[in-house]
Amino acid sequence: MTTYFVTGATGFLGKRLVARLLSRRDTTAVHVLVRNTSRDRLAALARDWPNAERLVPAVGDLTEALLGLDPAGYDGVDHVVHLGAIYDFTADDAANRAANVEGTRNLLAFAAAAGAGLLHHVSSIAVAGDHAGRFTEADFDLGQSFSSPYHATKFEAEKLVRAQSDVPFRIYRPSAVVGDSRTGEMDKIDGPYYFLPAISRLAALPKQLPLAAPDFGATNLVPVDYVVAAMENLMHREAPSGSTYHLASPRPQKLHEVYNAFARVAGAPRVRTTVPSGLLRSTASRLATAVDRLPTGHATRAAVLTELGIPLEVLPHLNMEVEFDTARTTSELYGSGVHLPELRDYAEPLYRYWRRHLDPDHARRPGLEGRVVLITGASSGIGRASALAVARRGAKVLLVARRAEELEDVRSEITAAGGEAATYPCDLTDGDAVDSLVKAVLADHGAVDVLVNNAGRSIRRSVQLSTERFHDYERTMAINYFGPVRLILGLLPSMAERRFGHVVNVTTQGLQTDTPRFSAYLASKAALEEFGLTAGRETLSDGVTFSSVRMPLVRTDMIAPTGSYRGLPASSPERAAALVVKAIERRPQILNLPEGRAAELASLAAPDLARFAAHLVYRVMPESAPEAKGRARQPAPAAVAGALTRLVWRRKA
C-alpha cells in the first residue's frame, strides 16, 4: 500500500496529479499541504476527486520550518511530491526566493525528518537559463545566467535537491505548460495565450491572405494532461536517485508555427513565409532601450503592454535559444500509452476554452445572449416590457423594484417562457438599501453587464403651484437621480475590472421640448443624462459606456393620473422596450426619436418662437395637480388671448 505527501495540490498541475494518485488502486492516503486560508478551496476540489476519503489535509505552510508540521505524523511516507512554487515572472526576488528556494529547503528538512522513501521535485526547464543549444536531462550547471528571479530561484531550488543525500530523489522539468489537450482547460493567461487576442482580431481579415513574418525563434509547449500523465507514470518506475526527466517537446516549436496552429482554428490568415529577424530584433531592442531612457518611457511602454494584456516582464521569455533533449523521458515512456500530441492537434480545444473562459474581452462581445442585465422599475410599464424583451434574447434579468409581489409575477412570466430571472426588491431612494442591493447582486452573479436605470417618478405641477412643495423636487431627485447614480457607482468598479459594462439611463423627450409643468421631473432627468454623458467620457477606455434613451410619452401607470394625456398619442411599453434594447445593443450616447430631433431643431432655429408656443400650450392645457382644484379656469380661447395681449403689451412697453 502506498502513501503520498504533496505540496501545491491546489495548483494547475497539482490538482490533476492528486486526482490521479487518489485513483491508483494501491493508494491508502494522499496527504496534501494546505494553508489554512486555502482549506475551502481544497474541499471544493475534493468534491470532484475520486476516492476523496483517502485525502488528508495537512494544514501548514511552505515558508515555515518543517512546513509547520510534525514530521512524526508522516513517518515513512512513500512519496513526497513537491509542486509548491511561485510561477510568476512579475513577482519580485523576495517572493520567488521565499516560495521557491526557502520553501524547497523547508520541504527537504521535512522529508528527511519524516523518513520519506522518495522525493519527486518538480523543477522547470527555466534552469537552463540563457544556455544556447542542446540541454540534456543530465545537464544542470553549465555556467548559464538567468534573466528573472523565477528562473534563478528554480535553479537554486533544484541545486538544493541535488546537494542533499538524506532522501532519494527524482527531478521533473516541464516546459511551458498550456491547457488540457482534450478539454482546453487552463487556469490563467500565459505563454501563447498572450497573443490569442491579436489572432482573434486577425480573423477579420481574409483567411487566404498570405502573411510574411519575421522568424522570432521558438518556444516549447506541452499540454497539462501530458505532464501529469507522464509524471504519474515515471514516479512509479524503477530508476536511480537523481534521475531527471524533461517533460517537454523534443522539437522546439517555431513561434510562427504556434501562430499558424491557432490561426487555423480562429479563421485568421496564416504565415506562409518567414524572413530572417536578426536586423529586426536588433532594431526592436535598440528602440525599446531608447524608449526606456526617456523620463517616462519605461512606464509608457509598460502601460501600452498592460492594455494589450502582456506584462513587460514576460517579453524576454517568449522565445528561447535552447533545445531540450528528451531522450530519457521518451525511452522510459515508450509503450506506456503516454505520448505528447502535436500542438496543431490540440490547438482547437485550447483556443475554444480561451475564447469562452479567459478572453479578457469576452464580456465586450455584442449581443444579449448570456448577459446579466439589471433593470430598475421592472415591476410594470417600460421596465417590465424591457425585462421580457431582453429575456427573450437570452439575457439573465435581475428585476429591481419596490413591490416584491409584482416582481415575482414578472419573474414567473420570464421563467415560464424559458428565460432566467431573479428578483431584488429595493427602495432606490434608500441609500443603504441600494448598497445592499449592489452587494447581493455581485455576490449572486459576480458581475452586471448592463444596468438599465428605468425606475422614475414624474410630477406634473407648475412652478407657481410648487412654491410650498420643495419636497417634490427632493423626491424626484431621490428616485430619478440619486438612486441611479448610487447604483452606477456601486457597480462601476466591477464593470471597469472586467473591461465591460453598459449603463442605459431612461430619460425623456421632454429634455428636447422643455415641457411646462415638469420642472421637477425634467431637471432630475437632465441631471441623470448629463451624469451619463460626463462619466462616459471618463470610462470609455475602461470599456464602460453610457446611453440615454429620450423616451416619448408612454402609456404607463406613471401618466395614468393625468387626465389631460388620455387623448394624446402615446407609445406602448413594448415599443419603449424596443428602444431600450436598441440602446443596449448599439450603445449610442443618446438615442433620439425624429419628433424629439424636430423639436430640438425648432428651438435652435427659432428659440423665441419655440418658447412662445410652449407658453401658449401651457396656458391652454389645464392643471392636473390637486392644488388647482377650485381655482377659476379660463376657457382655452380666453387664456390664449390673455397671454397674447400680455406678451404683446409687455414687448411694446
DRENSE-928535 format. One record per residue (C-alpha): residue number from 1; x, y, z. Coordinates in Angstrom, 3 decimals. Example, Ala and Ser with C-alpha at 12.3 -4.5 7.8 and 13.67 -1.06 7.14 Angstrom:
BEGIN
 num     east    north       up
   1   12.300   -4.500    7.800
   2   13.670   -1.060    7.140
***
This chain:
BEGIN
 num     east    north       up
   1    0.000    0.000    0.000
   2    1.280    3.486   -0.894
   3    1.168    6.880    0.803
   4    1.909   10.312   -0.646
   5    2.627   13.803    0.627
   6    2.001   16.554   -1.933
   7    2.712   20.287   -1.928
   8    0.998   22.619   -4.400
   9   -2.009   20.299   -4.527
  10   -4.483   23.062   -5.383
  11   -2.414   24.363   -8.305
  12   -2.830   23.777  -12.015
  13   -0.615   20.664  -12.091
  14   -1.165   19.617   -8.507
  15   -4.931   19.195   -8.565
  16   -4.692   16.928  -11.595
  17   -1.860   14.836  -10.194
  18   -3.625   14.383   -6.847
  19   -6.746   13.150   -8.658
  20   -4.644   10.521  -10.459
  21   -2.884    9.447   -7.268
  22   -6.217    9.037   -5.487
  23   -7.362    6.815   -8.357
  24   -4.471    4.377   -8.002
  25   -5.546    1.025   -6.642
  26   -2.750    0.750   -4.062
  27   -3.103    4.274   -2.641
  28   -4.015    4.386    1.040
  29   -3.566    8.106    1.756
  30   -2.651   11.307   -0.043
  31   -1.575   13.960    2.441
  32   -1.683   17.449    0.937
  33   -0.048   20.535    2.386
  34   -2.608   23.319    2.509
  35   -2.632   26.760    4.088
  36   -5.467   27.388    6.490
  37   -6.825   30.047    4.122
  38   -6.985   27.504    1.270
  39   -8.901   24.748    3.056
  40  -12.201   25.718    1.448
  41  -10.604   25.643   -1.998
  42   -9.195   22.178   -1.310
  43  -12.590   20.962   -0.105
  44  -14.224   22.274   -3.284
  45  -11.672   20.468   -5.456
  46  -12.045   17.266   -3.454
  47  -15.737   17.075   -4.335
  48  -14.717   16.205   -7.897
  49  -11.889   13.826   -6.968
  50  -12.263   10.042   -6.834
  51  -11.786    8.256   -3.518
  52  -11.771   11.588   -1.681
  53  -11.846    9.728    1.628
  54   -8.152    8.977    1.026
  55   -7.350   12.702    1.005
  56   -5.796   14.011    4.231
  57   -5.276   17.791    4.566
  58   -2.049   18.807    6.302
  59   -2.504   22.402    7.443
  60    0.849   24.173    7.208
  61    2.941   26.445    5.013
  62    5.961   26.090    2.739
  63    7.527   29.169    4.279
  64    7.576   27.684    7.807
  65   10.267   25.437    9.263
  66    9.357   21.777    8.662
  67    6.322   23.213    6.829
  68    4.752   23.962   10.208
  69    4.080   20.228   10.688
  70    5.246   17.442   12.985
  71    7.175   15.041   10.691
  72    6.462   12.174   13.094
  73    2.877   12.202   11.901
  74    4.065   11.289    8.400
  75    6.711    8.752    9.322
  76    7.773    6.578    6.419
  77    5.624    8.295    3.795
  78    6.435    6.590    0.490
  79    6.415    9.560   -1.909
  80    6.878   13.274   -1.286
  81    5.835   15.279   -4.355
  82    6.996   18.896   -4.354
  83    4.908   21.024   -6.705
  84    4.551   24.101   -4.497
  85    6.202   27.168   -6.040
  86    5.606   30.622   -7.446
  87    5.284   30.733  -11.211
  88    5.038   34.430  -11.927
  89    7.529   36.424  -13.978
  90    6.160   39.642  -12.458
  91    6.853   38.586   -8.832
  92    9.908   40.118   -7.177
  93   13.007   38.300   -5.981
  94   11.892   38.176   -2.346
  95    8.600   36.457   -3.166
  96   10.269   33.962   -5.516
  97   13.012   33.219   -3.025
  98   10.607   32.681   -0.124
  99    8.492   30.135   -2.010
 100   10.887   28.526   -4.464
 101   14.161   28.389   -2.510
 102   13.291   28.569    1.179
 103   10.129   26.574    0.556
 104   12.202   23.803   -1.019
 105   14.692   23.964    1.860
 106   11.852   23.525    4.376
 107   10.378   20.686    2.316
 108   13.723   18.843    2.221
 109   14.092   19.099    6.003
 110   10.557   17.788    6.470
 111   11.079   14.873    4.048
 112   14.312   13.873    5.778
 113   12.741   14.077    9.243
 114    9.743   12.028    8.087
 115   11.988    9.343    6.590
 116   10.367    9.722    3.164
 117   11.009    6.939    0.692
 118   11.356    9.066   -2.454
 119   11.225   12.779   -3.265
 120    9.768   13.962   -6.561
 121   10.868   17.537   -7.212
 122    9.053   19.453   -9.940
 123   11.611   21.850  -11.333
 124   11.404   23.601  -14.719
 125   13.250   24.000  -17.996
 126   13.869   27.506  -16.617
 127   17.013   26.051  -15.001
 128   18.661   26.168  -18.447
 129   18.668   29.963  -18.211
 130   20.279   31.640  -21.202
 131   22.056   28.487  -22.360
 132   22.039   28.234  -26.143
 133   21.966   24.893  -27.903
 134   21.282   21.390  -26.653
 135   20.468   20.870  -22.961
 136   20.221   17.239  -21.883
 137   18.461   15.661  -18.932
 138   21.879   15.064  -17.368
 139   22.880   18.740  -17.686
 140   22.453   21.209  -14.869
 141   25.074   23.844  -14.050
 142   26.693   24.817  -17.332
 143   27.571   28.364  -16.306
 144   24.280   29.784  -17.548
 145   22.848   33.057  -16.252
 146   19.229   33.951  -15.542
 147   17.042   36.804  -16.728
 148   14.388   36.737  -13.998
 149   14.009   35.898  -10.301
 150   11.791   32.973  -11.285
 151   14.489   31.359  -13.451
 152   17.210   31.959  -10.865
 153   15.220   30.604   -7.912
 154   14.093   27.471   -9.774
 155   17.786   26.778  -10.472
 156   18.688   27.319   -6.807
 157   15.832   25.078   -5.663
 158   16.957   22.220   -7.893
 159   20.520   22.755   -6.678
 160   19.350   22.261   -3.076
 161   17.663   18.977   -4.015
 162   20.751   17.709   -5.820
 163   23.038   18.684   -2.938
 164   21.205   16.658   -0.261
 165   21.610   12.933    0.290
 166   19.035   12.236    3.004
 167   16.199   11.344    0.625
 168   16.445    9.662   -2.807
 169   15.031   11.991   -5.443
 170   13.849   12.425   -8.998
 171   13.544   15.688  -10.892
 172   10.923   16.657  -13.448
 173   11.430   19.655  -15.716
 174    8.230   20.673  -17.522
 175    8.459   23.237  -20.286
 176    5.769   25.920  -20.759
 177    2.557   24.165  -19.713
 178   -0.635   25.016  -21.607
 179   -4.193   23.760  -21.205
 180   -5.590   20.261  -21.390
 181   -5.220   18.817  -24.901
 182   -8.732   17.326  -24.723
 183  -10.809   19.968  -22.933
 184   -8.594   23.021  -23.372
 185   -8.942   23.835  -19.657
 186   -6.372   26.369  -18.460
 187   -6.141   28.397  -15.269
 188   -4.530   31.646  -16.425
 189   -3.170   33.692  -19.310
 190    0.425   32.676  -20.036
 191    2.798   31.960  -22.916
 192    0.978   31.797  -26.255
 193   -2.267   32.906  -24.613
 194   -0.962   36.484  -24.533
 195   -1.256   36.588  -28.318
 196   -4.628   34.942  -28.789
 197   -6.466   38.310  -28.645
 198   -4.400   39.502  -31.619
 199   -5.055   36.274  -33.514
 200   -8.787   36.533  -32.859
 201   -8.782   40.065  -34.284
 202   -6.813   38.982  -37.356
 203   -9.684   36.594  -38.072
 204  -11.470   39.629  -39.520
 205   -9.011   39.558  -42.451
 206   -9.479   37.258  -45.458
 207   -8.461   33.760  -44.422
 208   -6.486   33.171  -47.625
 209   -4.391   36.326  -47.235
 210   -0.742   35.168  -47.224
 211    1.312   36.635  -44.395
 212    5.063   37.054  -44.102
 213    6.560   37.263  -40.627
 214    9.988   37.540  -39.053
 215   11.498   34.356  -37.670
 216   11.304   35.251  -33.998
 217   12.658   31.932  -32.806
 218   10.967   29.083  -30.974
 219    9.251   28.105  -27.762
 220    8.442   24.796  -26.076
 221    4.842   23.987  -25.161
 222    3.303   20.902  -23.560
 223   -0.313   20.257  -22.515
 224   -1.009   19.805  -18.818
 225   -2.590   16.366  -19.224
 226    0.618   15.045  -20.821
 227    2.772   16.436  -17.996
 228    0.589   14.898  -15.285
 229    0.246   11.521  -17.007
 230    3.992   11.362  -17.639
 231    4.785   12.290  -14.041
 232    2.470    9.672  -12.590
 233    3.978    7.016  -14.826
 234    7.607    7.974  -14.170
 235    7.085    8.316  -10.412
 236    6.301    4.620  -10.103
 237    9.095    3.215  -12.288
 238   12.358    1.821  -11.032
 239   15.096    4.400  -11.568
 240   18.246    5.528   -9.757
 241   18.212    8.530   -7.441
 242   18.878   11.748   -9.318
 243   17.024   10.658  -12.455
 244   15.882   13.737  -14.351
 245   13.108   13.972  -16.918
 246   12.397   16.690  -19.458
 247    8.629   16.898  -19.830
 248    8.996   18.953  -22.970
 249    8.630   18.806  -26.710
 250   11.651   17.109  -28.302
 251   11.399   19.610  -31.156
 252   11.160   23.323  -30.360
 253    8.007   24.874  -31.795
 254    8.736   27.830  -34.041
 255    6.711   30.863  -32.988
 256    5.227   31.222  -36.459
 257    4.136   27.556  -36.265
 258    2.439   28.279  -32.938
 259    0.706   31.240  -34.550
 260   -0.425   29.119  -37.513
 261   -1.833   26.400  -35.243
 262   -4.141   28.898  -33.555
 263   -4.795   30.951  -36.706
 264   -6.175   27.850  -38.407
 265   -8.723   27.435  -35.607
 266   -9.558   31.135  -35.357
 267  -10.008   31.531  -39.103
 268   -7.160   34.047  -39.357
 269   -4.705   34.248  -42.278
 270   -1.608   32.104  -41.823
 271    2.083   32.862  -42.102
 272    3.315   31.483  -45.422
 273    6.822   32.932  -45.423
 274    9.352   33.809  -42.742
 275   12.212   36.256  -43.102
 276   15.407   36.472  -41.051
 277   14.790   38.537  -37.953
 278   18.299   39.440  -36.838
 279   18.121   43.047  -38.003
 280   14.541   43.445  -36.791
 281   15.366   42.063  -33.351
 282   18.359   44.360  -33.037
 283   16.314   47.375  -34.117
 284   13.476   46.499  -31.737
 285   15.911   46.053  -28.859
 286   17.590   49.399  -29.529
 287   14.206   51.102  -29.853
 288   12.990   49.645  -26.538
 289   16.211   50.766  -24.833
 290   15.835   54.267  -26.271
 291   12.222   54.490  -25.102
 292   13.141   53.293  -21.609
 293   15.752   56.065  -21.332
 294   13.077   58.730  -21.722
 295   11.769   60.250  -18.442
 296    8.510   58.296  -18.585
 297    9.478   55.868  -21.333
 298    9.559   52.661  -19.310
 299    6.235   53.428  -17.644
 300    4.700   54.306  -21.016
 301    5.880   51.070  -22.620
 302    4.597   49.084  -19.641
 303    1.219   50.862  -19.800
 304    0.788   50.062  -23.501
 305    1.712   46.414  -22.974
 306   -0.606   46.184  -19.966
 307   -3.516   47.353  -22.113
 308   -2.541   44.663  -24.631
 309   -2.571   42.137  -21.786
 310    1.176   41.405  -21.940
 311    3.253   42.038  -18.792
 312    6.517   43.799  -19.626
 313    8.448   41.150  -17.671
 314    7.158   38.376  -19.932
 315    8.508   39.686  -23.251
 316   12.114   38.427  -22.875
 317   10.888   34.872  -22.226
 318    8.557   34.334  -25.171
 319   11.234   32.635  -27.239
 320   14.231   30.519  -26.272
 321   17.567   29.581  -27.815
 322   17.856   26.228  -26.054
 323   16.850   22.811  -27.385
 324   15.814   20.354  -24.679
 325   16.826   16.763  -25.157
 326   14.065   14.370  -24.031
 327   15.749   11.040  -24.846
 328   15.486    9.532  -21.350
 329   11.844   10.558  -20.903
 330   10.863    9.294  -24.346
 331   12.599    5.976  -23.701
 332   11.023    5.477  -20.268
 333    7.519    6.266  -21.545
 334    7.774    4.063  -24.618
 335    4.907    1.593  -24.650
 336    3.160    3.235  -21.676
 337    0.429    4.855  -23.735
 338    1.587    8.302  -22.613
 339    2.569   10.369  -25.621
 340    2.953   14.046  -26.411
 341    0.476   15.262  -29.057
 342    1.410   17.830  -31.687
 343    0.227   21.368  -30.970
 344   -1.698   21.513  -34.247
 345   -3.791   18.574  -32.996
 346   -4.927   20.249  -29.779
 347   -4.824   23.973  -30.612
 348   -8.587   23.933  -31.211
 349   -9.683   22.968  -27.665
 350   -7.110   25.392  -26.240
 351   -8.483   28.247  -28.354
 352  -12.135   27.399  -27.708
 353  -11.570   27.288  -23.954
 354   -9.703   30.591  -24.042
 355  -12.495   32.241  -26.030
 356  -15.102   31.087  -23.552
 357  -13.303   31.483  -20.241
 358  -10.089   33.510  -20.461
 359  -10.515   36.084  -23.218
 360  -10.238   39.434  -21.377
 361  -12.609   40.955  -23.933
 362  -15.183   38.179  -23.656
 363  -17.624   40.497  -21.913
 364  -17.338   43.068  -24.703
 365  -18.816   40.841  -27.390
 366  -22.081   42.046  -28.894
 367  -25.482   40.525  -28.265
 368  -27.581   39.817  -25.199
 369  -27.128   36.046  -25.028
 370  -25.820   35.198  -21.573
 371  -25.664   38.822  -20.431
 372  -26.594   39.810  -16.888
 373  -28.981   42.761  -17.206
 374  -30.251   44.640  -14.147
 375  -33.429   46.659  -14.723
 376  -34.923   49.019  -12.163
 377  -38.631   49.734  -12.130
 378  -39.082   46.247  -13.559
 379  -42.445   45.501  -11.968
 380  -44.537   47.374  -14.543
 381  -44.560   49.586  -17.607
 382  -41.351   50.140  -19.549
 383  -39.274   48.168  -17.037
 384  -41.472   45.098  -17.231
 385  -41.616   45.191  -21.036
 386  -37.838   45.676  -21.226
 387  -37.241   42.728  -18.897
 388  -39.387   40.461  -21.061
 389  -37.654   41.711  -24.215
 390  -34.070   41.121  -23.051
 391  -35.021   37.759  -21.533
 392  -36.328   36.645  -24.939
 393  -32.885   37.465  -26.327
 394  -31.167   35.174  -23.840
 395  -30.189   37.609  -21.089
 396  -30.337   36.780  -17.403
 397  -32.553   39.526  -15.992
 398  -32.237   40.946  -12.486
 399  -35.553   42.583  -11.628
 400  -35.494   45.521   -9.215
 401  -38.472   47.484   -7.854
 402  -40.215   48.186   -4.549
 403  -43.146   45.797   -4.967
 404  -41.948   42.231   -4.396
 405  -45.191   40.521   -5.464
 406  -45.285   42.272   -8.830
 407  -41.617   41.486   -9.398
 408  -42.352   37.830   -8.741
 409  -45.111   37.932  -11.365
 410  -42.634   39.237  -13.951
 411  -40.054   36.637  -12.937
 412  -42.627   33.857  -13.286
 413  -43.588   35.083  -16.747
 414  -39.950   35.085  -17.841
 415  -39.154   31.634  -16.460
 416  -42.373   30.169  -17.880
 417  -41.135   31.239  -21.316
 418  -37.791   29.506  -20.738
 419  -35.867   32.582  -19.601
 420  -33.815   33.248  -16.499
 421  -34.565   35.966  -13.955
 422  -34.085   36.862  -10.301
 423  -35.891   39.415   -8.145
 424  -34.369   42.015   -5.836
 425  -36.986   44.168   -4.072
 426  -35.412   47.518   -3.231
 427  -36.383   51.094   -2.439
 428  -33.970   53.074   -4.606
 429  -34.480   56.202   -2.501
 430  -32.867   54.401    0.459
 431  -29.085   54.659    0.096
 432  -28.352   51.770    2.454
 433  -30.825   49.582    0.556
 434  -29.079   50.385   -2.739
 435  -25.687   49.497   -1.238
 436  -27.104   46.189   -0.004
 437  -28.598   45.554   -3.443
 438  -25.195   46.004   -5.099
 439  -23.530   43.616   -2.641
 440  -26.229   40.987   -3.076
 441  -26.213   41.159   -6.873
 442  -22.419   40.909   -7.134
 443  -22.338   38.060   -4.617
 444  -25.025   36.148   -6.506
 445  -23.951   36.809  -10.095
 446  -20.354   38.003   -9.998
 447  -20.980   40.969  -12.269
 448  -23.618   43.018  -14.048
 449  -23.092   43.541  -17.772
 450  -25.879   46.036  -18.366
 451  -27.664   48.373  -15.960
 452  -30.955   49.915  -17.074
 453  -31.945   52.845  -14.865
 454  -35.638   52.902  -15.671
 455  -37.339   53.499  -12.319
 456  -38.627   57.034  -12.117
 457  -41.119   59.478  -10.705
 458  -42.917   62.176  -12.688
 459  -44.690   65.158  -11.157
 460  -46.862   67.405  -13.315
 461  -47.215   70.643  -11.433
 462  -46.487   74.229  -12.431
 463  -43.783   76.154  -10.646
 464  -46.313   78.577   -9.205
 465  -48.142   75.677   -7.556
 466  -44.833   74.327   -6.228
 467  -43.636   77.257   -4.163
 468  -44.660   75.471   -0.963
 469  -43.719   71.997   -2.223
 470  -39.920   71.805   -2.247
 471  -40.256   68.158   -1.269
 472  -41.483   67.444   -4.836
 473  -38.027   68.337   -6.100
 474  -36.345   66.277   -3.402
 475  -38.486   63.238   -4.222
 476  -37.879   63.372   -7.963
 477  -34.141   63.830   -7.474
 478  -34.076   60.933   -4.991
 479  -35.593   58.386   -7.373
 480  -34.603   59.857  -10.752
 481  -31.035   60.930   -9.978
 482  -29.503   59.991   -6.632
 483  -30.760   56.388   -6.684
 484  -29.472   55.626  -10.204
 485  -26.146   57.373   -9.567
 486  -25.614   55.424   -6.343
 487  -26.342   52.206   -8.223
 488  -23.932   53.149  -11.015
 489  -21.167   53.996   -8.552
 490  -21.675   50.673   -6.789
 491  -21.414   48.618   -9.981
 492  -18.772   50.689  -11.779
 493  -15.643   49.129  -10.162
 494  -16.627   45.594  -11.192
 495  -17.525   46.773  -14.703
 496  -14.164   48.513  -15.118
 497  -12.322   45.472  -13.763
 498  -13.974   43.273  -16.403
 499  -13.381   45.929  -19.069
 500  -17.051   45.929  -19.984
 501  -20.240   47.489  -18.767
 502  -23.094   49.448  -20.276
 503  -25.494   51.781  -18.492
 504  -28.799   52.768  -20.075
 505  -30.430   55.789  -18.470
 506  -34.076   56.144  -19.423
 507  -34.612   59.894  -19.705
 508  -37.262   61.764  -21.651
 509  -38.049   63.586  -24.860
 510  -39.111   66.431  -22.603
 511  -35.441   67.432  -22.440
 512  -35.836   68.485  -26.087
 513  -39.193   70.234  -25.665
 514  -38.810   71.752  -22.171
 515  -42.409   70.813  -21.477
 516  -44.090   73.160  -18.987
 517  -45.285   71.851  -15.589
 518  -42.445   69.284  -15.450
 519  -39.681   71.386  -13.897
 520  -39.001   68.858  -11.119
 521  -39.106   65.824  -13.411
 522  -37.117   67.295  -16.305
 523  -34.445   68.763  -14.042
 524  -33.835   65.346  -12.444
 525  -33.711   63.584  -15.811
 526  -31.379   66.261  -17.193
 527  -29.060   65.674  -14.236
 528  -29.023   61.924  -14.879
 529  -28.408   62.357  -18.598
 530  -25.564   64.807  -18.026
 531  -24.029   62.473  -15.449
 532  -24.005   59.681  -18.032
 533  -22.525   61.883  -20.757
 534  -19.754   63.101  -18.457
 535  -18.989   59.742  -16.855
 536  -18.991   58.069  -20.265
 537  -16.157   60.300  -21.402
 538  -14.134   59.248  -18.369
 539  -14.750   55.494  -18.546
 540  -14.583   54.939  -22.314
 541  -11.163   53.239  -22.345
 542  -12.233   51.155  -19.336
 543  -14.882   49.576  -21.554
 544  -17.798   51.156  -19.677
 545  -20.272   53.099  -21.816
 546  -23.442   55.086  -21.171
 547  -26.596   55.641  -23.209
 548  -29.568   57.904  -22.613
 549  -32.903   56.945  -24.152
 550  -35.077   60.023  -24.575
 551  -38.453   58.383  -24.265
 552  -41.581   59.845  -25.833
 553  -44.853   59.822  -23.937
 554  -45.504   56.174  -22.994
 555  -48.851   54.782  -21.854
 556  -47.865   53.583  -18.364
 557  -49.158   53.791  -14.802
 558  -46.978   56.871  -14.284
 559  -49.090   59.062  -16.606
 560  -52.449   57.465  -15.752
 561  -53.401   60.015  -13.051
 562  -53.057   62.871  -15.566
 563  -56.378   63.033  -17.384
 564  -55.023   65.577  -19.873
 565  -52.950   62.822  -21.501
 566  -55.786   60.431  -22.212
 567  -56.476   61.873  -25.634
 568  -52.848   62.383  -26.633
 569  -50.913   59.891  -28.779
 570  -48.616   57.765  -26.637
 571  -46.247   54.900  -27.299
 572  -46.786   51.434  -25.838
 573  -44.453   49.941  -23.202
 574  -43.422   47.319  -25.778
 575  -42.286   49.973  -28.267
 576  -40.460   51.749  -25.463
 577  -38.760   48.462  -24.534
 578  -37.577   48.119  -28.129
 579  -35.766   51.437  -27.690
 580  -34.110   50.154  -24.518
 581  -32.948   47.006  -26.330
 582  -31.647   49.146  -29.193
 583  -29.646   51.242  -26.728
 584  -28.187   48.101  -25.138
 585  -27.158   46.573  -28.444
 586  -25.913   49.696  -30.254
 587  -24.720   51.742  -27.263
 588  -25.295   55.272  -28.604
 589  -24.593   58.186  -26.290
 590  -28.139   59.489  -26.793
 591  -30.975   57.665  -28.515
 592  -33.317   60.239  -30.059
 593  -36.560   59.879  -31.979
 594  -37.384   62.012  -35.045
 595  -40.039   64.060  -33.243
 596  -37.579   64.903  -30.487
 597  -34.984   65.948  -33.030
 598  -37.570   68.122  -34.763
 599  -38.432   69.908  -31.526
 600  -34.761   70.413  -30.784
 601  -34.083   71.838  -34.247
 602  -37.093   74.159  -33.949
 603  -35.738   75.530  -30.687
 604  -32.330   76.073  -32.272
 605  -33.760   77.727  -35.381
 606  -36.324   79.936  -33.642
 607  -35.789   79.860  -29.885
 608  -38.144   82.771  -29.102
 609  -40.931   81.307  -31.197
 610  -40.467   77.871  -29.590
 611  -40.644   79.390  -26.122
 612  -43.718   81.420  -27.081
 613  -45.507   78.353  -28.488
 614  -44.712   76.313  -25.372
 615  -46.104   79.072  -23.200
 616  -49.359   79.136  -25.160
 617  -49.675   75.359  -24.794
 618  -49.077   75.793  -21.070
 619  -51.914   78.315  -20.905
 620  -54.285   76.090  -22.868
 621  -53.580   72.815  -21.048
 622  -55.289   72.555  -17.666
 623  -53.538   71.948  -14.366
 624  -53.880   68.399  -13.064
 625  -52.364   68.900   -9.614
 626  -54.831   68.610   -6.714
 627  -53.929   72.158   -5.608
 628  -55.521   73.527   -8.798
 629  -58.969   72.229   -7.907
 630  -61.393   75.011   -7.084
 631  -59.348   77.617   -8.888
 632  -61.086   79.598  -11.612
 633  -60.019   78.352  -15.027
 634  -60.358   80.375  -18.194
 635  -61.591   78.750  -21.395
 636  -58.756   77.988  -23.810
 637  -59.516   80.887  -26.232
 638  -59.640   83.344  -23.354
 639  -56.409   82.011  -21.863
 640  -54.603   82.329  -25.203
 641  -55.994   85.800  -25.837
 642  -54.970   86.973  -22.396
 643  -51.483   85.563  -22.759
 644  -51.020   87.110  -26.210
 645  -52.212   90.506  -25.026
 646  -49.923   90.412  -22.011
 647  -46.894   89.416  -24.076
 648  -47.536   91.983  -26.809
 649  -48.227   94.757  -24.320
 650  -45.024   93.993  -22.408
 651  -42.993   93.870  -25.588
 652  -44.240   97.354  -26.579
 653  -43.657   98.701  -23.105
***
